[in-house]
Amino acid sequence: MQKWEYLTAPLLVHNTKLILDNFGEDGWELVAIVPGLNPENLVAYFKRPKAD
């Protein structure tokens, strides 16, 4: 059975692509983006297969 690890990270709206590309390079898959505490903040949720 596949096991997963998860990560949450803040996203800056003016630099979103670079931030997402960096996480993707590290093997993280974006699952969702939700609003943060104010309109300029977003929170990204990622997952990737857990190493055995």
MMTF fields as JSON, N, C-alpha, C and O atoms, coordinates in Angstrom:
{
  "mmtfVersion": "1.0.0",
  "mmtfProducer": "UNKNOWN",
  "numBonds": 207,
  "numAtoms": 208,
  "numGroups": 52,
  "numChains": 1,
  "numModels": 1,
  "chainsPerModel": [1],
  "groupsPerChain": [52],
  "chainIdList": ["A"],
  "bondAtomList": [4, 2, 8, 6, 12, 10, 16, 14, 20, 18, 24, 22, 28, 26, 32, 30, 36, 34, 40, 38, 44, 42, 48, 46, 52, 50, 56, 54, 60, 58, 64, 62, 68, 66, 72, 70, 76, 74, 80, 78, 84, 82, 88, 86, 92, 90, 96, 94, 100, 98, 104, 102, 108, 106, 112, 110, 116, 114, 120, 118, 124, 122, 128, 126, 132, 130, 136, 134, 140, 138, 144, 142, 148, 146, 152, 150, 156, 154, 160, 158, 164, 162, 168, 166, 172, 170, 176, 174, 180, 178, 184, 182, 188, 186, 192, 190, 196, 194, 200, 198, 204, 202],
  "bondOrderList": [1, 1, 1, 1, 1, 1, 1, 1, 1, 1, 1, 1, 1, 1, 1, 1, 1, 1, 1, 1, 1, 1, 1, 1, 1, 1, 1, 1, 1, 1, 1, 1, 1, 1, 1, 1, 1, 1, 1, 1, 1, 1, 1, 1, 1, 1, 1, 1, 1, 1, 1],
  "groupList": [{"groupName": "MET", "atomNameList": ["N", "CA", "C", "O"], "elementList": ["N", "C", "C", "O"], "formalChargeList": [0, 0, 0, 0], "bondAtomList": [1, 0, 2, 1, 3, 2], "bondOrderList": [1, 1, 2], "singleLetterCode": "M", "chemCompType": "L-PEPTIDE LINKING"}, {"groupName": "GLN", "atomNameList": ["N", "CA", "C", "O"], "elementList": ["N", "C", "C", "O"], "formalChargeList": [0, 0, 0, 0], "bondAtomList": [1, 0, 2, 1, 3, 2], "bondOrderList": [1, 1, 2], "singleLetterCode": "Q", "chemCompType": "L-PEPTIDE LINKING"}, {"groupName": "LYS", "atomNameList": ["N", "CA", "C", "O"], "elementList": ["N", "C", "C", "O"], "formalChargeList": [0, 0, 0, 0], "bondAtomList": [1, 0, 2, 1, 3, 2], "bondOrderList": [1, 1, 2], "singleLetterCode": "K", "chemCompType": "L-PEPTIDE LINKING"}, {"groupName": "TRP", "atomNameList": ["N", "CA", "C", "O"], "elementList": ["N", "C", "C", "O"], "formalChargeList": [0, 0, 0, 0], "bondAtomList": [1, 0, 2, 1, 3, 2], "bondOrderList": [1, 1, 2], "singleLetterCode": "W", "chemCompType": "L-PEPTIDE LINKING"}, {"groupName": "GLU", "atomNameList": ["N", "CA", "C", "O"], "elementList": ["N", "C", "C", "O"], "formalChargeList": [0, 0, 0, 0], "bondAtomList": [1, 0, 2, 1, 3, 2], "bondOrderList": [1, 1, 2], "singleLetterCode": "E", "chemCompType": "L-PEPTIDE LINKING"}, {"groupName": "TYR", "atomNameList": ["N", "CA", "C", "O"], "elementList": ["N", "C", "C", "O"], "formalChargeList": [0, 0, 0, 0], "bondAtomList": [1, 0, 2, 1, 3, 2], "bondOrderList": [1, 1, 2], "singleLetterCode": "Y", "chemCompType": "L-PEPTIDE LINKING"}, {"groupName": "LEU", "atomNameList": ["N", "CA", "C", "O"], "elementList": ["N", "C", "C", "O"], "formalChargeList": [0, 0, 0, 0], "bondAtomList": [1, 0, 2, 1, 3, 2], "bondOrderList": [1, 1, 2], "singleLetterCode": "L", "chemCompType": "L-PEPTIDE LINKING"}, {"groupName": "THR", "atomNameList": ["N", "CA", "C", "O"], "elementList": ["N", "C", "C", "O"], "formalChargeList": [0, 0, 0, 0], "bondAtomList": [1, 0, 2, 1, 3, 2], "bondOrderList": [1, 1, 2], "singleLetterCode": "T", "chemCompType": "L-PEPTIDE LINKING"}, {"groupName": "ALA", "atomNameList": ["N", "CA", "C", "O"], "elementList": ["N", "C", "C", "O"], "formalChargeList": [0, 0, 0, 0], "bondAtomList": [1, 0, 2, 1, 3, 2], "bondOrderList": [1, 1, 2], "singleLetterCode": "A", "chemCompType": "L-PEPTIDE LINKING"}, {"groupName": "PRO", "atomNameList": ["N", "CA", "C", "O"], "elementList": ["N", "C", "C", "O"], "formalChargeList": [0, 0, 0, 0], "bondAtomList": [1, 0, 2, 1, 3, 2], "bondOrderList": [1, 1, 2], "singleLetterCode": "P", "chemCompType": "L-PEPTIDE LINKING"}, {"groupName": "VAL", "atomNameList": ["N", "CA", "C", "O"], "elementList": ["N", "C", "C", "O"], "formalChargeList": [0, 0, 0, 0], "bondAtomList": [1, 0, 2, 1, 3, 2], "bondOrderList": [1, 1, 2], "singleLetterCode": "V", "chemCompType": "L-PEPTIDE LINKING"}, {"groupName": "HIS", "atomNameList": ["N", "CA", "C", "O"], "elementList": ["N", "C", "C", "O"], "formalChargeList": [0, 0, 0, 0], "bondAtomList": [1, 0, 2, 1, 3, 2], "bondOrderList": [1, 1, 2], "singleLetterCode": "H", "chemCompType": "L-PEPTIDE LINKING"}, {"groupName": "ASN", "atomNameList": ["N", "CA", "C", "O"], "elementList": ["N", "C", "C", "O"], "formalChargeList": [0, 0, 0, 0], "bondAtomList": [1, 0, 2, 1, 3, 2], "bondOrderList": [1, 1, 2], "singleLetterCode": "N", "chemCompType": "L-PEPTIDE LINKING"}, {"groupName": "ILE", "atomNameList": ["N", "CA", "C", "O"], "elementList": ["N", "C", "C", "O"], "formalChargeList": [0, 0, 0, 0], "bondAtomList": [1, 0, 2, 1, 3, 2], "bondOrderList": [1, 1, 2], "singleLetterCode": "I", "chemCompType": "L-PEPTIDE LINKING"}, {"groupName": "ASP", "atomNameList": ["N", "CA", "C", "O"], "elementList": ["N", "C", "C", "O"], "formalChargeList": [0, 0, 0, 0], "bondAtomList": [1, 0, 2, 1, 3, 2], "bondOrderList": [1, 1, 2], "singleLetterCode": "D", "chemCompType": "L-PEPTIDE LINKING"}, {"groupName": "PHE", "atomNameList": ["N", "CA", "C", "O"], "elementList": ["N", "C", "C", "O"], "formalChargeList": [0, 0, 0, 0], "bondAtomList": [1, 0, 2, 1, 3, 2], "bondOrderList": [1, 1, 2], "singleLetterCode": "F", "chemCompType": "L-PEPTIDE LINKING"}, {"groupName": "GLY", "atomNameList": ["N", "CA", "C", "O"], "elementList": ["N", "C", "C", "O"], "formalChargeList": [0, 0, 0, 0], "bondAtomList": [1, 0, 2, 1, 3, 2], "bondOrderList": [1, 1, 2], "singleLetterCode": "G", "chemCompType": "PEPTIDE LINKING"}, {"groupName": "ARG", "atomNameList": ["N", "CA", "C", "O"], "elementList": ["N", "C", "C", "O"], "formalChargeList": [0, 0, 0, 0], "bondAtomList": [1, 0, 2, 1, 3, 2], "bondOrderList": [1, 1, 2], "singleLetterCode": "R", "chemCompType": "L-PEPTIDE LINKING"}],
  "groupTypeList": [0, 1, 2, 3, 4, 5, 6, 7, 8, 9, 6, 6, 10, 11, 12, 7, 2, 6, 13, 6, 14, 12, 15, 16, 4, 14, 16, 3, 4, 6, 10, 8, 13, 10, 9, 16, 6, 12, 9, 4, 12, 6, 10, 8, 5, 15, 2, 17, 9, 2, 8, 14],
  "groupIdList": [1, 2, 3, 4, 5, 6, 7, 8, 9, 10, 11, 12, 13, 14, 15, 16, 17, 18, 19, 20, 21, 22, 23, 24, 25, 26, 27, 28, 29, 30, 31, 32, 33, 34, 35, 36, 37, 38, 39, 40, 41, 42, 43, 44, 45, 46, 47, 48, 49, 50, 51, 52],
  "secStructList": [7, 7, 7, 3, 3, 3, 3, 3, 3, 3, 3, 3, 6, 6, 1, 2, 2, 2, 2, 2, 2, 2, 2, 2, 2, 6, 6, 7, 3, 3, 3, 3, 3, 3, 3, 7, 1, 1, 6, 6, 3, 3, 3, 3, 3, 3, 3, 3, 3, 7, 7, 7],
  "xCoordList": [0.836, 0.0, 0.889, 1.86, 0.543, 1.314, 1.14, 0.024, 2.243, 2.204, 2.605, 3.424, 2.026, 2.238, 2.774, 2.533, 3.508, 3.845, 3.238, 3.034, 2.955, 2.227, 2.981, 3.787, 2.69, 3.34, 2.338, 1.589, 2.313, 1.57, 2.586, 3.58, 2.322, 3.264, 2.518, 1.555, 2.952, 2.34, 2.782, 3.903, 1.894, 2.219, 2.082, 1.102, 3.047, 2.948, 2.323, 2.808, 1.271, 0.533, 1.374, 1.081, 2.39, 3.21, 4.319, 5.023, 4.483, 5.582, 5.133, 5.937, 3.855, 3.27, 3.939, 4.25, 4.167, 4.731, 6.101, 6.362, 6.959, 8.3, 8.241, 8.962, 7.383, 7.246, 6.746, 7.307, 5.698, 5.144, 6.148, 6.267, 6.871, 7.893, 8.97, 9.422, 9.379, 10.402, 9.923, 10.675, 8.688, 8.161, 8.028, 8.309, 7.605, 7.496, 8.84, 8.917, 9.894, 11.244, 11.668, 12.465, 11.131, 11.452, 10.514, 10.565, 9.653, 8.783, 7.419, 6.654, 7.092, 5.796, 4.741, 4.983, 3.57, 2.421, 1.423, 1.053, 0.99, 0.018, -1.339, -1.818, -1.955, -3.268, -4.35, -5.415, -4.081, -5.082, -4.414, -3.335, -5.088, -4.702, -5.941, -7.017, -5.786, -6.912, -6.525, -5.339, -7.517, -7.218, -6.561, -6.856, -5.665, -5.031, -5.834, -7.032, -5.164, -5.842, -6.25, -7.179, -5.565, -5.969, -5.905, -5.318, -6.492, -6.592, -5.263, -5.221, -4.189, -2.894, -2.143, -1.077, -2.674, -2.022, -2.816, -4.042, -2.102, -2.682, -1.895, -0.727, -2.53, -1.852, -1.973, -3.071, -0.842, -0.813, -0.623, 0.137, -1.329, -1.205, -0.584, -1.049, 0.46, 1.191, 1.25, 1.074, 1.501, 1.777, 2.835, 3.015, 3.531, 4.457, 4.592, 4.388, 4.934, 5.106, 6.177, 7.225, 5.895, 6.827, 7.887, 7.576, 9.131, 10.225, 10.142, 9.862, 10.387, 10.334, 11.565, 11.675],
  "yCoordList": [-1.174, 0.0, 1.248, 1.333, 2.207, 3.452, 4.288, 4.447, 4.822, 5.746, 7.124, 7.249, 8.158, 9.528, 10.384, 10.109, 11.426, 12.479, 13.764, 13.909, 14.686, 15.901, 17.144, 17.111, 18.248, 19.52, 20.634, 20.603, 21.611, 22.845, 23.975, 23.995, 24.908, 26.005, 27.268, 27.202, 28.421, 29.68, 30.004, 29.688, 30.635, 31.082, 32.594, 33.154, 33.243, 34.679, 34.871, 34.305, 35.649, 35.758, 36.346, 36.091, 37.109, 37.697, 36.756, 37.081, 35.594, 34.691, 33.229, 32.324, 33.006, 31.671, 30.639, 29.543, 30.954, 29.97, 29.484, 28.281, 30.38, 29.993, 29.088, 28.094, 29.439, 28.63, 27.228, 26.239, 27.132, 25.832, 25.015, 23.808, 25.654, 24.943, 24.352, 23.227, 25.103, 24.609, 23.384, 22.422, 23.406, 22.235, 21.05, 19.914, 21.305, 20.23, 19.591, 18.376, 20.381, 19.848, 18.906, 17.99, 19.142, 18.29, 17.094, 16.362, 16.892, 15.723, 15.922, 14.965, 17.14, 17.408, 17.633, 18.334, 17.041, 17.224, 18.145, 17.915, 19.189, 20.117, 19.436, 18.852, 19.514, 18.909, 19.988, 19.81, 21.103, 22.167, 23.472, 23.49, 24.567, 25.899, 26.502, 26.511, 27.006, 27.605, 29.006, 29.305, 29.87, 31.22, 31.182, 30.323, 32.134, 32.281, 33.229, 33.421, 33.82, 34.712, 36.039, 36.688, 36.451, 37.672, 37.41, 36.415, 38.274, 38.014, 37.87, 37.272, 38.402, 38.313, 37.039, 36.782, 36.241, 34.996, 33.793, 33.752, 32.831, 31.552, 30.463, 30.653, 29.326, 28.182, 27.021, 26.689, 26.401, 25.267, 23.98, 23.927, 22.95, 21.618, 20.693, 20.629, 19.98, 19.092, 17.687, 17.483, 16.717, 15.341, 14.741, 15.179, 13.731, 12.951, 11.568, 11.409, 10.585, 9.233, 9.244, 9.875, 8.547, 8.46, 7.404, 6.306, 7.759, 6.805, 5.73, 6.022, 4.49, 3.377, 3.307, 2.433],
  "zCoordList": [0.0, 0.0, 0.0, 0.752, -0.851, -0.952, 0.309, 0.803, 0.831, 1.965, 1.466, 0.556, 2.065, 1.623, 2.757, 3.932, 2.384, 3.33, 2.794, 1.588, 3.685, 3.321, 3.769, 4.698, 3.072, 3.362, 3.137, 2.16, 4.018, 3.775, 3.686, 4.412, 2.789, 2.597, 2.197, 1.433, 2.705, 2.266, 0.846, 0.447, 0.09, -1.268, -1.328, -0.837, -1.921, -2.164, -3.542, -4.522, -3.63, -4.884, -6.01, -7.178, -5.707, -6.761, -7.244, -8.2, -6.597, -6.96, -6.992, -6.773, -7.264, -7.156, -8.053, -7.589, -9.315, -10.25, -9.793, -9.805, -9.4, -8.954, -7.721, -7.637, -6.774, -5.559, -5.908, -5.436, -6.731, -7.111, -7.913, -7.705, -8.823, -9.6, -8.683, -8.901, -7.667, -6.736, -5.968, -5.811, -5.488, -4.792, -5.747, -5.366, -6.975, -7.963, -8.26, -8.442, -8.311, -8.53, -7.395, -7.601, -6.211, -5.055, -4.932, -3.943, -5.936, -5.944, -5.307, -5.193, -4.886, -4.269, -5.333, -6.316, -5.142, -6.024, -5.331, -4.18, -6.036, -5.478, -5.382, -6.354, -4.209, -3.983, -3.961, -4.552, -3.284, -3.175, -2.783, -2.191, -3.132, -2.67, -2.03, -2.627, -0.813, -0.093, 0.365, 0.507, 0.598, 1.084, 2.455, 3.286, 2.668, 3.975, 4.847, 4.638, 5.823, 6.759, 6.137, 6.617, 5.07, 4.366, 2.86, 2.436, 2.061, 0.61, -0.125, -1.201, 0.427, -0.233, 0.113, -0.448, 1.02, 1.429, 0.94, 1.046, 0.411, 0.027, 0.734, 1.071, 0.959, 1.56, 0.592, 0.144, 0.267, -0.647, 0.141, 1.107, -0.294, 0.295, -0.744, -1.882, -0.354, -1.244, -0.67, 0.531, -1.55, -1.103, -2.019, -3.155, -1.506, -2.32, -1.676, -0.472, -2.485, -1.916, -0.83, -0.972, 0.231, 1.349, 1.034, 0.572, 1.292, 1.085, 2.162, 3.325, 1.763, 2.736, 3.579, 4.439]
}
